[in-house]
Amino acid sequence: MAPILALENISKRFGAVVVADGIDLSLNEGEALGIIGPNGAGKTTLFGMATGTVTPDAGRVLFDGNDITRLAPEGRCRLGLARSFQIPQPFSGMTVFENVVVAAAFGNNEREAAVYDRCAKLLERCGLAEKANKRAGGLTLLDRKRLELARALATKPRVLLLDEVAGGLTEHECATLIALIKDVRAEGVTIVWIEHVVHALLATVDRLAVLHGGRFIASGDPHKVIRSAEVAEIYMGIDADA
Amino acid sequence: MSEQGRNRVEHATRSSRIGVGIIGIVLLVLVLAPFWGDRQMLRLLAELSTFVALASLWNLLAGYAGLVSVGQQAFVGLGGYLLFAMVILGGVHPIAAIFIAGPIAAAVSIPVAALTFRLRGAYFAIGTWVVAEVFRLLASQVSVLGGGSGISLPAAAVIAMAPTRQAREFEIYWLALALTVLVLAAIVTLLRSRHGLALTAIRDNELAAQSNGIGVTRVKLIVYVLTAFGTAMIGALIFLMKLRISPDTAFSVNDWTAFVIFITVIGGIGRIEGPIIGTIIFFLMRQTLSDLGSLYLLIMGAVAIVVMLWAPKGLWGLIADRYGWQALPLQRHLVFDDARRAGDT
C-alpha cells in the first residue's frame, strides 16, 4: 500500500538559510508521527510545503500515491490534507460557527446547509459550543487554538497536520486536547504533530522524528528517540561523542 | 447532545430586523422623492445613489476580495462610452444601452484581469490605474464619439426617453434609485450565498481561506468580473444623467476612484453598510463645505486621516464591532436545539 503522505527529497532555502535539506518522510495511513526540533529547524516550513503554501526548491510531495507537488493549497485541503497554524489564523470578522462552516463547506466540497449540524457537533466536541456566535477575533488564545483544530477537523481530513496546538495550555487543558487528538486518531485519521510540549507527544504518537538544520537527525520509537544522544546534543549542547 | 437536523441557523438578528425596517422606510421615502423634492433635490439624490452603488461595488472588490483597484474608472468610463456609442451609432434606447453595457464590460474585464491578476498588492493597484489610462487614451482616439473633446447625447435620443423635461427627470431619478437597489440587492444575495461565505473568509484571512479549501483566485476573478459588470452599468447611467461625455470626465481617477475610496474607507471597508454611511457623510460635507474651494478638499483629506487613525475599520466598523450590530441579515447565527445560549452577540 502506498503511503498516505510522502515527501521525497524535499529541499528549500530562504536566502542562505537552509530549512529543508533533502528531506524524506513517509507516513502510513493511521499513523501518528511527532516532530520535534529547535526553533528555526524548519518544522513549520515542512508543513507549508506539505500543504502547498510554501513551494519547495526541489523534491516531490505525494498524497495517497498521487503527485501533488504542483497542486494549490485548496486542492490539497479538498483531498484530505488539513493543517492547523502555529499562530492561529481565524476569520476574525466571522463568528466561531461561521469559521467552522467555511472549512466544512469548502474543505469537503459540500452544500452550506448540509454542514450545519456537523459543525454544531464539532463545536461541542472542541469545547466551543458556548461561543458559537461570538466573533472569532475576540477569542482568547486557548479558544483560538481550539478553533484552529475545529476548522481543520471540519474539512474531514485524512491527514491532520498540527502545529504547536498544546503550547501555552494548562495541564488540564492539555489533557483534554490529548484526549481529543487520540479520539481523532482512533477514527483512522493520520496525524503529524509538531510540538514543544514533549509529554503531550509521548502520550499520543507512535513515532517521533527530530528535525535539525533542515534534516531529520533521528526517528523511531518516541521514548528511545527522546533519550537519544542526538536529542541531548541539540537541546542541551551535550556532545554526542562524549 | 444534538440530533441530526435539529440545530437551526438564522440570518436575522434584532439589529438587522431594525436595520431592514429603517432601510425599507428610507427606500419608500426615496421612491416618493419626486412628490416632495424639487428638481435640485432629485439630482442630488440620484447622484448620491450612484455613489452608493459605485462605493458598494468597490467595497466588494477591495474590502472583501482584497483587490485594491484604483482603476475602476476604467469601467465607469467604458460603461459611459458604450452607452454613447450604442445610442449615437446604433440607435439603441438609452435605458436598454445601460443593461447592455454591463455584460460587455464584464467580457472586457476578463482579459484585463488576465493581465492585472499577475500583479500583487500595490502593483495590482498601479496596474489597474494604467489600464484605465489606456482606456482613456483609446477613447480619445474614437473620432465618431468626439475624440479628445467629447460629445453630447443627441437631443432626439433624450426626447425619445420621455416627452417632457419633468417626466424625464422623474424617469432618470427612479432609474438611478432602481439600479442602486439592484446593485445592493445583488451584493447582499452574493454575500449570503456560498460564494459570500468564501468571500468573507478571504476578506478576513486569505492564507486560512485557501488552507480551508477555498479557491481564492477563482473567487477573486468572479468578483472582479461582477464588479466590472455593475460599475459599467452605473457608469452608463452617470453619463446618461450628464448628457455629455469626454475622455477626461469618463476616466477620471478623482471622481470615480478617489472619492469612492474616501467614501468606503470613512464609512467602513469590508462591511456592506460602510459605503452607505460613507456616501451620506461625503455628500453632507460636499454640500456644506464646497463653497470653501480648495480648503474643502483639505478638510476632506484631514477627515480621512483622522478616521483612518482612530477608526481604521471606518465609522460603521467602529459601531458594529462595539455593539455587534449588522444592518442587513448576513450573519449565520447558530441556535442549538437544546435552547442553550451560544454566546449571542
Boltz contact constraints between the chains, C-beta under 6 A:
constraints:
  - contact:
      token1: [A, 73]
      token2: [B, 210]
      max_distance: 6.0
  - contact:
      token1: [A, 73]
      token2: [B, 211]
      max_distance: 6.0
  - contact:
      token1: [A, 74]
      token2: [B, 210]
      max_distance: 6.0
  - contact:
      token1: [A, 74]
      token2: [B, 213]
      max_distance: 6.0
  - contact:
      token1: [A, 74]
      token2: [B, 214]
      max_distance: 6.0
  - contact:
      token1: [A, 74]
      token2: [B, 215]
      max_distance: 6.0
  - contact:
      token1: [A, 77]
      token2: [B, 213]
      max_distance: 6.0
  - contact:
      token1: [A, 78]
      token2: [B, 213]
      max_distance: 6.0
  - contact:
      token1: [A, 89]
      token2: [B, 205]
      max_distance: 6.0
  - contact:
      token1: [A, 89]
      token2: [B, 207]
      max_distance: 6.0
  - contact:
      token1: [A, 89]
      token2: [B, 208]
      max_distance: 6.0
  - contact:
      token1: [A, 91]
      token2: [B, 201]
      max_distance: 6.0
  - contact:
      token1: [A, 91]
      token2: [B, 204]
      max_distance: 6.0
  - contact:
      token1: [A, 91]
      token2: [B, 205]
      max_distance: 6.0
  - contact:
      token1: [A, 92]
      token2: [B, 204]
      max_distance: 6.0
  - contact:
      token1: [A, 93]
      token2: [B, 204]
      max_distance: 6.0
  - contact:
      token1: [A, 94]
      token2: [B, 200]
      max_distance: 6.0
  - contact:
      token1: [A, 97]
      token2: [B, 334]
      max_distance: 6.0
  - contact:
      token1: [A, 98]
      token2: [B, 332]
      max_distance: 6.0
  - contact:
      token1: [A, 102]
      token2: [B, 197]
      max_distance: 6.0
  - contact:
      token1: [A, 102]
      token2: [B, 201]
      max_distance: 6.0
  - contact:
      token1: [A, 102]
      token2: [B, 212]
      max_distance: 6.0
  - contact:
      token1: [A, 103]
      token2: [B, 212]
      max_distance: 6.0
  - contact:
      token1: [A, 106]
      token2: [B, 212]
      max_distance: 6.0
  - contact:
      token1: [A, 106]
      token2: [B, 213]
      max_distance: 6.0
  - contact:
      token1: [A, 106]
      token2: [B, 214]
      max_distance: 6.0
  - contact:
      token1: [A, 107]
      token2: [B, 212]
      max_distance: 6.0
  - contact:
      token1: [A, 107]
      token2: [B, 213]
      max_distance: 6.0
  - contact:
      token1: [A, 112]
      token2: [B, 194]
      max_distance: 6.0
  - contact:
      token1: [A, 116]
      token2: [B, 9]
      max_distance: 6.0
  - contact:
      token1: [A, 117]
      token2: [B, 4]
      max_distance: 6.0
  - contact:
      token1: [A, 117]
      token2: [B, 7]
      max_distance: 6.0
  - contact:
      token1: [A, 120]
      token2: [B, 2]
      max_distance: 6.0
  - contact:
      token1: [A, 120]
      token2: [B, 7]
      max_distance: 6.0
  - contact:
      token1: [A, 130]
      token2: [B, 343]
      max_distance: 6.0
  - contact:
      token1: [A, 131]
      token2: [B, 343]
      max_distance: 6.0
  - contact:
      token1: [A, 132]
      token2: [B, 334]
      max_distance: 6.0
  - contact:
      token1: [A, 132]
      token2: [B, 342]
      max_distance: 6.0
  - contact:
      token1: [A, 133]
      token2: [B, 333]
      max_distance: 6.0
  - contact:
      token1: [A, 133]
      token2: [B, 334]
      max_distance: 6.0
  - contact:
      token1: [A, 133]
      token2: [B, 342]
      max_distance: 6.0
  - contact:
      token1: [A, 133]
      token2: [B, 343]
      max_distance: 6.0
  - contact:
      token1: [A, 133]
      token2: [B, 344]
      max_distance: 6.0
  - contact:
      token1: [A, 133]
      token2: [B, 345]
      max_distance: 6.0
  - contact:
      token1: [A, 134]
      token2: [B, 343]
      max_distance: 6.0
